């Protein structure tokens, strides 16, 4: 395949990918990255491992500081969310990843290759994230948390599939066929955007129920108070 044809196809894919990039922004707001790249991104693709087992908690409302408190009391539910937040922080697309996917290709082979490489990396990280979330056993007396865990892991797998489909080889005879396939991917990305919003609402409701603070890495109030 000539460079011109390759770039042309990837430019169309890049347009579809822009919708996908937007679709994760809401999800990242709950446990993702700050609006500026002032952090060191983990590049080893190694998710943190839980350090201890959860104690039995007979009262799911054991925290006493109130829902959404800046510094929540230590509970099994708090530990679950903090581990979950670290997985998400480590494995969601970085600002550099999003920059590669959103920049123009300019008919440059190197940029096309970077685009494909980044999509592969993001898809792989989403698969790993789904696996790690499924391994997080919800503590006892945590109504709704198991359902959230399953739905969130499924969401990450679906995101990985979209990124994989964006760059997989396609056998098409016409540009119309190519556009039809990419339109189908865009439609799935739009559906995931709706799903992401629903999961964000579910996440916030659960944090209020169990009196769990917002993700430490991105909570604006915490970063202000701690001068970060």
HELIX and SHEET records of a PDB file:
HELIX    1   1 UNK A    3  UNK A   23  1                                  21    
HELIX    2   2 UNK A   25  UNK A   31  1                                   7    
HELIX    3   3 UNK A   76  UNK A   91  1                                  16    
HELIX    4   4 UNK A   95  UNK A  102  1                                   8    
HELIX    5   5 UNK A  109  UNK A  135  1                                  27    
HELIX    6   6 UNK A  145  UNK A  167  1                                  23    
HELIX    7   7 UNK A  175  UNK A  209  1                                  35    
HELIX    8   8 UNK A  220  UNK A  225  1                                   6    
END                                                                             
